[in-house]
Amino acid sequence: MKYISVEEMRNIDVQTDAVGGVSFAQLMENAGRGIADIILDLPDSMGSGNTIIALVGPGNNGGDALVTLDLLAAEGWDVTAYLFKRKVKDDLLVERVKIAGGEIVLSQSDKDFEKLRALAKEKSVFLDGLLGTGIKLPLRKNAADLLAAAGDALESVGWEPYIVAIDCPSGVDSNTGDVAAETIPADVTATMAAIKFGLLKLPAFEICGEIAVVDIGVTDKVPNWVAVKNFVVDEDYVSALLPERPLDAHKGTFGTALIAAGSVNYTGAALLAGKAAYRIGAGLVTLAIPSALHSTLAGQFPEATWVLLPHKMGVVAADAATVLLENIERATALLIGPGFGMEETTREFIENLLKMKNGAKKSSVGIGFVHGENKEEYKKELALPPLVFDADGLKLLAKIEKWHELIPETAVLTPHPGEMAEMTGLSIGDIQGNRLEVAREYAQKWGHVVVLKGAFTVIAAPTGETYTLPVASPALARAGSGDVLAGLIVGLRVQGLDALQSAVAGSWIHAQAGLTAAEMIGVSASLLAGDILAFVPNVLADLE
């Protein structure tokens, strides 16, 4: 699904009419059909049967609402159009509703909104087509009063009518996500062609309900449509990315995830990341941990293999790079950083690893070590696998000069806003105020995929594309949640997905697992990172 600004959508509409082969009138017809289909698919109402009132404004949203009423009337619905500042004379859409047997009510003739209040209480569906995406806040008094009256009436109904908003609930700024106090929360927001920026921002997101995108006929003949580089991730997109699992597969088919993680203060990070990599389908998971942690972790994770790293007081030591390099040949992808801590010796480990500083003697024995050759020949043959950096690994990485140039191919970086602030020098406020553009800018600057975590996680590619998750939930705000995400991403990377694909799919699956866990447990406050991990199989089952 494409993700665009109000201005972009306006230009796309104009180009579609001019060169795209679909007129404004046909766009409106397509919109009305899509909205009608959404309403016809709603579960049976507890109210008064197939009855609907639509708030009809003077703009295109009002036109969409009138087309919808006409189509619903043809399906046997009892329809009423409540017109606000819309001229009845010579309005062919109003005439269509009249001919279809619909009732027309003019707001200027409805003293104190008495008729509106009565109708809102009687109907099974309330269609909000009053104001569109072009409004600016604050609302004018007459529109605010109308919405307030309708909202009060809907709240007083003993049963709950379905509230469907066209493009956005009236009173939402579809660029900024700001919301008027009088805005009526929707059960479903039917947005035309693409999701507008403001719908995935708070507080607007909280009152949009389910967001459904209506296909209005925009095609790739429209240059501005093709040029859109921002997308919203959905189930179909992720399902298409997941690798096949053939019947004749063996563990090597699905790759080996090598995970360098953990320290004496953060022993659980390695465990969560490793289990997540297995849960997402990796064939083999090897945990490279400070050797002091092995006795604590091994009994909890019998499926893993282990590389025991030299340590200083329980954190990865600088010379551990030699050990990891000797065991790197079998790794299909490498995750670095969960639970590392911020010691200087661990920073040196990362720098030594990226610079391929191997201090091994020619006689050393280790997986991937070529005997009988000098170090230079050894380094030429040895190559780092695709990399994923997370957590403390990111903060340590940022302390290495020109770090992004040392990484041999496109890596995945998974910062939360605090880590992003350390990596960029920006304030957290600046990052949160412009998440999409910040993620895009630094993905292009660094040449790596950036997963900017948080409400509405943004995944940005070095080529300029962004992918936003339509999820904001406290269920994911847990220590260890990021370790699970990093494990999912590296687990997908080893199965053959590229950096961007593994980041998008892993992030979406992680978010859905958190939402599912919260729903099943019943309260997000009690959720643990392990609960998110436990529901990954449920999400994968739904994707099949």
LINDA-V997677 format. One record per residue. N is the residue number from 1. RES is the residue in one letter. PHI is phi in radians with two decimals (none if undefined). D_FIRST is the distance of its C-alpha to the first C-alpha in Angstrom with 2 decimals. Layout:
N/RES/PHI/D_FIRST ; N/RES/PHI/D_FIRST
//
This chain:
1/M/none/0.00 ; 2/K/-1.45/3.78 ; 3/Y/-2.27/6.59 ; 4/I/-2.45/9.81 ; 5/S/-1.50/13.40 ; 6/V/-1.07/15.33 ; 7/E/-1.14/17.29 ; 8/E/-1.06/14.54 ; 9/M/-1.14/13.41 ; 10/R/-1.09/17.11 ; 11/N/-1.14/17.73 ; 12/I/-1.13/14.99 ; 13/D/-1.03/16.69 ; 14/V/-1.11/20.01 ; 15/Q/-1.17/19.19 ; 16/T/-1.09/17.77 ; 17/D/-1.19/21.08 ; 18/A/-1.41/23.16 ; 19/V/-2.25/22.01 ; 20/G/-1.55/19.03 ; 21/G/1.44/21.31 ; 22/V/-2.25/19.98 ; 23/S/-1.29/22.24 ; 24/F/-0.99/21.63 ; 25/A/-1.08/23.46 ; 26/Q/-1.25/21.30 ; 27/L/-1.01/18.07 ; 28/M/-1.17/19.82 ; 29/E/-1.08/20.99 ; 30/N/-1.12/17.59 ; 31/A/-1.10/16.41 ; 32/G/-1.06/19.59 ; 33/R/-1.12/19.21 ; 34/G/-1.10/15.80 ; 35/I/-1.16/17.32 ; 36/A/-1.05/20.48 ; 37/D/-1.08/18.89 ; 38/I/-1.08/17.41 ; 39/I/-1.16/20.94 ; 40/L/-1.15/22.69 ; 41/D/-1.56/20.88 ; 42/L/-1.13/22.04 ; 43/P/-1.05/24.92 ; 44/D/-0.98/28.37 ; 45/S/-1.42/29.34 ; 46/M/-1.42/32.52 ; 47/G/-1.56/33.37 ; 48/S/-1.74/34.85 ; 49/G/1.16/33.11 ; 50/N/-1.50/30.71 ; 51/T/-2.26/31.23 ; 52/I/-2.57/28.93 ; 53/I/-2.06/29.48 ; 54/A/-2.10/27.06 ; 55/L/-1.37/27.47 ; 56/V/-2.01/27.25 ; 57/G/-1.52/27.11 ; 58/P/-1.40/28.19 ; 59/G/-1.71/24.87 ; 60/N/-1.12/21.95 ; 61/N/-1.08/20.82 ; 62/G/-1.09/24.34 ; 63/G/-1.10/24.12 ; 64/D/-1.01/21.00 ; 65/A/-1.12/23.07 ; 66/L/-1.16/26.08 ; 67/V/-1.05/24.38 ; 68/T/-1.04/23.08 ; 69/L/-1.08/26.68 ; 70/D/-1.06/28.15 ; 71/L/-1.19/26.03 ; 72/L/-1.22/26.82 ; 73/A/-1.06/30.46 ; 74/A/-1.15/30.53 ; 75/E/-1.63/29.56 ; 76/G/1.61/32.58 ; 77/W/-1.42/31.13 ; 78/D/-1.54/33.28 ; 79/V/-2.08/31.35 ; 80/T/-2.35/32.28 ; 81/A/-1.89/30.95 ; 82/Y/-1.83/32.02 ; 83/L/-1.58/32.04 ; 84/F/-2.10/31.97 ; 85/K/0.96/33.25 ; 86/R/-1.96/32.27 ; 87/K/-1.27/35.03 ; 88/V/-1.41/36.03 ; 89/K/-1.12/38.21 ; 90/D/1.13/36.71 ; 91/D/-1.57/33.27 ; 92/L/-1.14/32.48 ; 93/L/-1.24/29.62 ; 94/V/-1.09/32.08 ; 95/E/-1.10/34.57 ; 96/R/-1.04/32.26 ; 97/V/-1.17/31.99 ; 98/K/-1.05/35.76 ; 99/I/-1.07/36.50 ; 100/A/-1.29/34.29 ; 101/G/1.66/36.57 ; 102/G/-1.37/34.40 ; 103/E/-1.58/36.06 ; 104/I/-2.00/35.62 ; 105/V/-2.14/36.52 ; 106/L/-1.69/36.94 ; 107/S/-1.11/36.42 ; 108/Q/-1.19/39.40 ; 109/S/-1.75/41.61 ; 110/D/-1.91/40.52 ; 111/K/-1.10/42.87 ; 112/D/0.98/41.56 ; 113/F/1.04/38.52 ; 114/E/-1.13/40.71 ; 115/K/-1.13/39.19 ; 116/L/-1.04/35.63 ; 117/R/-1.04/36.65 ; 118/A/-1.14/38.29 ; 119/L/-1.15/35.42 ; 120/A/-1.06/32.86 ; 121/K/-1.40/35.18 ; 122/E/-1.66/35.60 ; 123/K/-1.61/32.17 ; 124/S/-1.48/29.90 ; 125/V/-2.30/26.66 ; 126/F/-2.03/26.21 ; 127/L/-1.81/23.63 ; 128/D/-1.70/22.98 ; 129/G/-2.13/22.60 ; 130/L/-1.31/25.05 ; 131/L/-2.16/23.34 ; 132/G/-1.82/20.12 ; 133/T/-1.34/17.96 ; 134/G/-1.57/20.86 ; 135/I/-1.27/23.41 ; 136/K/-2.13/25.31 ; 137/L/-1.55/27.11 ; 138/P/-1.35/29.74 ; 139/L/-1.22/29.65 ; 140/R/-1.20/32.64 ; 141/K/-1.03/35.19 ; 142/N/-1.15/35.05 ; 143/A/-1.22/31.32 ; 144/A/-1.09/31.68 ; 145/D/-1.13/34.68 ; 146/L/-1.11/32.97 ; 147/L/-1.10/30.04 ; 148/A/-1.10/32.59 ; 149/A/-1.13/34.70 ; 150/A/-1.14/31.90 ; 151/G/-1.09/30.71 ; 152/D/-1.09/34.31 ; 153/A/-1.12/34.78 ; 154/L/-1.13/31.71 ; 155/E/-1.22/32.86 ; 156/S/-1.53/36.30 ; 157/V/-1.28/35.29 ; 158/G/-1.16/36.63 ; 159/W/-1.81/33.69 ; 160/E/-1.85/30.05 ; 161/P/-1.20/28.42 ; 162/Y/-1.35/24.67 ; 163/I/-1.95/23.12 ; 164/V/-2.03/20.06 ; 165/A/-1.82/18.77 ; 166/I/-1.63/17.34 ; 167/D/1.22/14.61 ; 168/C/-2.86/16.38 ; 169/P/-1.02/19.71 ; 170/S/-1.02/22.43 ; 171/G/1.83/23.67 ; 172/V/-1.64/20.50 ; 173/D/-1.43/20.07 ; 174/S/-1.35/16.38 ; 175/N/-1.75/16.85 ; 176/T/-1.65/19.19 ; 177/G/1.49/18.58 ; 178/D/-1.22/22.27 ; 179/V/-2.37/23.48 ; 180/A/-1.24/26.66 ; 181/A/-1.07/29.14 ; 182/E/-1.50/29.24 ; 183/T/-1.05/25.55 ; 184/I/-1.59/25.25 ; 185/P/-1.07/22.91 ; 186/A/-1.79/20.57 ; 187/D/-1.47/20.03 ; 188/V/-2.40/16.80 ; 189/T/-1.94/14.81 ; 190/A/-1.65/13.33 ; 191/T/-1.75/11.22 ; 192/M/-1.47/11.07 ; 193/A/1.24/8.43 ; 194/A/-2.67/6.25 ; 195/I/-1.41/7.22 ; 196/K/-1.46/10.52 ; 197/F/-0.89/12.14 ; 198/G/-1.14/14.91 ; 199/L/-1.22/13.24 ; 200/L/-1.87/12.80 ; 201/K/-2.34/16.38 ; 202/L/-1.54/19.61 ; 203/P/-1.56/21.32 ; 204/A/-0.99/18.67 ; 205/F/-0.96/16.53 ; 206/E/-1.18/19.72 ; 207/I/-1.96/20.17 ; 208/C/-1.48/16.78 ; 209/G/1.14/17.24 ; 210/E/-1.26/14.47 ; 211/I/-1.74/11.30 ; 212/A/-2.01/10.24 ; 213/V/-1.62/7.91 ; 214/V/-1.73/10.49 ; 215/D/-1.35/10.44 ; 216/I/-1.85/13.23 ; 217/G/1.80/13.94 ; 218/V/-1.24/12.59 ; 219/T/-2.17/13.21 ; 220/D/-1.30/13.85 ; 221/K/-1.32/17.22 ; 222/V/-1.66/16.00 ; 223/P/-0.98/16.75 ; 224/N/-1.18/14.94 ; 225/W/-1.23/11.61 ; 226/V/-1.12/12.36 ; 227/A/-1.32/13.54 ; 228/V/-1.09/10.47 ; 229/K/-2.03/10.63 ; 230/N/-1.90/8.68 ; 231/F/-2.36/5.47 ; 232/V/-1.94/5.15 ; 233/V/-1.43/6.72 ; 234/D/-2.30/7.28 ; 235/E/-1.07/10.48 ; 236/D/-1.10/9.92 ; 237/Y/-1.09/8.73 ; 238/V/-1.19/11.79 ; 239/S/-1.00/14.02 ; 240/A/-1.22/13.86 ; 241/L/-1.43/14.99 ; 242/L/-1.18/18.00 ; 243/P/-1.27/21.30 ; 244/E/-1.22/23.65 ; 245/R/-2.19/26.84 ; 246/P/-1.14/29.64 ; 247/L/-1.15/32.80 ; 248/D/-1.64/35.03 ; 249/A/-1.26/33.29 ; 250/H/-2.26/35.33 ; 251/K/-1.08/34.48 ; 252/G/-1.16/34.36 ; 253/T/-1.03/31.55 ; 254/F/-1.82/29.19 ; 255/G/1.42/30.48 ; 256/T/-2.04/32.42 ; 257/A/-1.65/30.95 ; 258/L/-1.76/33.50 ; 259/I/-2.14/33.06 ; 260/A/-1.63/35.35 ; 261/A/-2.75/35.39 ; 262/G/1.62/37.64 ; 263/S/-2.76/40.73 ; 264/V/-1.08/43.53 ; 265/N/-1.56/41.78 ; 266/Y/-2.38/38.38 ; 267/T/-1.25/39.23 ; 268/G/-1.28/36.39 ; 269/A/-1.06/33.58 ; 270/A/-1.11/34.49 ; 271/L/-1.11/34.78 ; 272/L/-1.12/31.35 ; 273/A/-1.14/29.64 ; 274/G/-1.13/31.71 ; 275/K/-1.16/31.11 ; 276/A/-1.11/27.34 ; 277/A/-1.08/27.49 ; 278/Y/-1.17/29.48 ; 279/R/-1.07/27.33 ; 280/I/-1.52/24.24 ; 281/G/2.09/26.43 ; 282/A/-1.07/28.45 ; 283/G/-1.33/31.75 ; 284/L/-2.54/33.96 ; 285/V/-2.13/33.75 ; 286/T/-2.01/36.44 ; 287/L/-1.71/36.96 ; 288/A/-1.75/38.77 ; 289/I/-2.30/40.35 ; 290/P/-0.96/43.45 ; 291/S/-1.01/46.25 ; 292/A/-1.15/47.43 ; 293/L/-1.57/44.42 ; 294/H/-1.04/44.92 ; 295/S/-1.12/47.37 ; 296/T/-1.30/45.13 ; 297/L/-1.65/41.94 ; 298/A/-1.01/43.21 ; 299/G/-1.19/44.30 ; 300/Q/-1.58/40.92 ; 301/F/-2.51/38.98 ; 302/P/-1.18/41.08 ; 303/E/-1.35/38.24 ; 304/A/-1.50/37.96 ; 305/T/-1.87/40.15 ; 306/W/-2.35/41.37 ; 307/V/-2.14/42.23 ; 308/L/-1.65/44.58 ; 309/L/-1.70/44.37 ; 310/P/-1.01/47.23 ; 311/H/-2.47/46.89 ; 312/K/-2.14/48.61 ; 313/M/0.92/49.14 ; 314/G/1.57/46.15 ; 315/V/-2.07/43.57 ; 316/V/-1.04/42.63 ; 317/A/-1.58/45.32 ; 318/A/-1.04/45.03 ; 319/D/-1.35/46.83 ; 320/A/-1.17/44.36 ; 321/A/-1.03/42.43 ; 322/T/-1.05/45.22 ; 323/V/-1.13/44.80 ; 324/L/-1.15/41.05 ; 325/L/-1.09/41.38 ; 326/E/-1.22/43.98 ; 327/N/-2.06/41.56 ; 328/I/-1.68/38.39 ; 329/E/-1.07/38.84 ; 330/R/-1.46/37.44 ; 331/A/-1.33/34.33 ; 332/T/-1.55/31.04 ; 333/A/-2.72/29.29 ; 334/L/-2.24/30.78 ; 335/L/-1.74/29.63 ; 336/I/-2.21/31.79 ; 337/G/2.21/32.43 ; 338/P/-1.00/31.88 ; 339/G/1.22/35.02 ; 340/F/-1.24/36.85 ; 341/G/1.40/38.46 ; 342/M/-2.05/39.28 ; 343/E/-1.29/42.62 ; 344/E/-1.07/43.61 ; 345/T/-1.11/44.61 ; 346/T/-1.31/41.07 ; 347/R/-1.06/39.76 ; 348/E/-1.11/42.39 ; 349/F/-1.02/41.23 ; 350/I/-1.12/37.70 ; 351/E/-1.11/39.27 ; 352/N/-1.08/41.71 ; 353/L/-1.13/39.02 ; 354/L/-1.17/36.89 ; 355/K/-1.55/40.09 ; 356/M/1.01/41.21 ; 357/K/-1.46/44.47 ; 358/N/-1.85/46.11 ; 359/G/-1.64/49.58 ; 360/A/-1.25/50.52 ; 361/K/-1.38/53.89 ; 362/K/-1.08/54.20 ; 363/S/-1.53/55.71 ; 364/S/-1.12/52.88 ; 365/V/-1.98/51.28 ; 366/G/-3.11/47.58 ; 367/I/-1.03/44.71 ; 368/G/1.55/43.65 ; 369/F/-1.50/46.83 ; 370/V/-1.68/48.62 ; 371/H/-1.39/52.40 ; 372/G/1.34/54.93 ; 373/E/-2.17/52.74 ; 374/N/-1.33/52.77 ; 375/K/-1.10/50.02 ; 376/E/-1.10/48.72 ; 377/E/-1.11/48.27 ; 378/Y/-1.07/46.69 ; 379/K/-1.15/44.11 ; 380/K/-1.17/43.26 ; 381/E/-1.38/42.52 ; 382/L/-1.40/40.67 ; 383/A/-2.43/37.01 ; 384/L/-1.25/34.60 ; 385/P/-1.33/31.72 ; 386/P/-0.93/28.09 ; 387/L/-2.00/28.11 ; 388/V/-2.23/26.23 ; 389/F/-1.98/27.74 ; 390/D/-2.49/27.57 ; 391/A/0.98/29.56 ; 392/D/-1.06/33.07 ; 393/G/-1.03/32.43 ; 394/L/-1.23/30.16 ; 395/K/-1.17/32.84 ; 396/L/-1.23/35.51 ; 397/L/-1.00/33.53 ; 398/A/-1.10/33.28 ; 399/K/-1.50/37.11 ; 400/I/-1.72/37.47 ; 401/E/-1.08/37.97 ; 402/K/0.92/35.35 ; 403/W/-1.00/33.69 ; 404/H/-1.17/30.48 ; 405/E/-1.46/32.71 ; 406/L/-1.43/34.44 ; 407/I/-1.40/31.43 ; 408/P/-1.24/31.70 ; 409/E/-2.49/28.11 ; 410/T/-0.99/24.61 ; 411/A/-1.81/24.79 ; 412/V/-1.91/22.50 ; 413/L/-2.00/23.60 ; 414/T/-2.13/22.72 ; 415/P/-1.41/24.30 ; 416/H/-1.49/24.27 ; 417/P/-0.99/24.99 ; 418/G/-1.13/28.73 ; 419/E/-1.19/28.58 ; 420/M/-1.11/26.33 ; 421/A/-1.10/29.04 ; 422/E/-1.17/31.72 ; 423/M/-1.36/29.97 ; 424/T/-1.91/29.27 ; 425/G/1.46/32.08 ; 426/L/-1.38/29.77 ; 427/S/-1.39/30.34 ; 428/I/-1.06/28.09 ; 429/G/-1.08/27.76 ; 430/D/-1.13/26.59 ; 431/I/-1.18/23.98 ; 432/Q/-1.19/22.70 ; 433/G/-1.33/22.78 ; 434/N/-2.65/20.43 ; 435/R/-1.02/18.58 ; 436/L/-1.08/15.72 ; 437/E/-1.28/18.28 ; 438/V/-1.13/20.89 ; 439/A/-1.07/18.87 ; 440/R/-1.12/17.87 ; 441/E/-1.01/21.49 ; 442/Y/-1.43/23.15 ; 443/A/-1.10/21.00 ; 444/Q/-1.26/22.06 ; 445/K/-1.14/25.57 ; 446/W/-1.47/26.20 ; 447/G/1.40/24.48 ; 448/H/-2.35/22.93 ; 449/V/-1.32/19.69 ; 450/V/-1.95/19.72 ; 451/V/-1.85/18.44 ; 452/L/-1.52/19.24 ; 453/K/-1.32/19.82 ; 454/G/2.20/20.14 ; 455/A/-1.01/18.31 ; 456/F/1.05/14.61 ; 457/T/-0.86/15.36 ; 458/V/-1.94/14.14 ; 459/I/-1.91/14.30 ; 460/A/-2.02/15.36 ; 461/A/-1.74/16.52 ; 462/P/-1.06/19.76 ; 463/T/-1.43/18.16 ; 464/G/1.85/16.27 ; 465/E/-1.29/12.66 ; 466/T/-2.23/11.47 ; 467/Y/-2.30/9.35 ; 468/T/-1.90/9.86 ; 469/L/-1.50/10.84 ; 470/P/-1.44/10.78 ; 471/V/-2.40/14.45 ; 472/A/-2.40/17.74 ; 473/S/-2.67/20.79 ; 474/P/-1.20/24.43 ; 475/A/-1.06/24.42 ; 476/L/-1.63/23.22 ; 477/A/-1.53/25.81 ; 478/R/-2.45/28.52 ; 479/A/-1.03/30.76 ; 480/G/1.64/29.88 ; 481/S/-1.07/26.20 ; 482/G/-1.17/25.41 ; 483/D/-1.13/27.85 ; 484/V/-1.09/26.00 ; 485/L/-1.03/22.69 ; 486/A/-1.06/24.60 ; 487/G/-1.12/26.18 ; 488/L/-1.10/22.98 ; 489/I/-1.14/21.66 ; 490/V/-1.18/25.01 ; 491/G/-1.14/25.28 ; 492/L/-1.32/22.15 ; 493/R/-1.07/23.36 ; 494/V/-1.24/26.66 ; 495/Q/-1.55/25.14 ; 496/G/1.90/23.90 ; 497/L/-1.23/20.37 ; 498/D/-1.36/20.26 ; 499/A/-1.03/20.10 ; 500/L/-1.16/16.41 ; 501/Q/-1.07/15.47 ; 502/S/-1.17/18.09 ; 503/A/-1.19/17.05 ; 504/V/-1.15/13.39 ; 505/A/-1.14/14.60 ; 506/G/-1.09/17.71 ; 507/S/-1.15/16.24 ; 508/W/-1.16/13.90 ; 509/I/-1.09/16.92 ; 510/H/-1.04/19.22 ; 511/A/-1.11/17.46 ; 512/Q/-1.16/17.33 ; 513/A/-1.12/20.95 ; 514/G/-1.14/21.96 ; 515/L/-1.12/20.58 ; 516/T/-1.13/22.27 ; 517/A/-1.08/25.44 ; 518/A/-1.10/25.66 ; 519/E/-1.15/25.33 ; 520/M/-1.26/27.94 ; 521/I/-1.30/30.30 ; 522/G/1.79/30.01 ; 523/V/-2.71/29.99 ; 524/S/-1.23/27.91 ; 525/A/-1.10/31.07 ; 526/S/-1.65/32.68 ; 527/L/-1.25/29.93 ; 528/L/-1.97/30.93 ; 529/A/-1.01/28.97 ; 530/G/-1.11/30.64 ; 531/D/-1.21/29.09 ; 532/I/-1.04/25.56 ; 533/L/-1.04/26.83 ; 534/A/-1.13/28.46 ; 535/F/-1.74/25.33 ; 536/V/-1.01/23.34 ; 537/P/-1.03/24.87 ; 538/N/-1.10/23.62 ; 539/V/-1.15/19.98 ; 540/L/-1.10/20.63 ; 541/A/-1.10/22.40 ; 542/D/-1.22/19.50 ; 543/L/-1.42/17.31 ; 544/E/-1.30/20.05
//
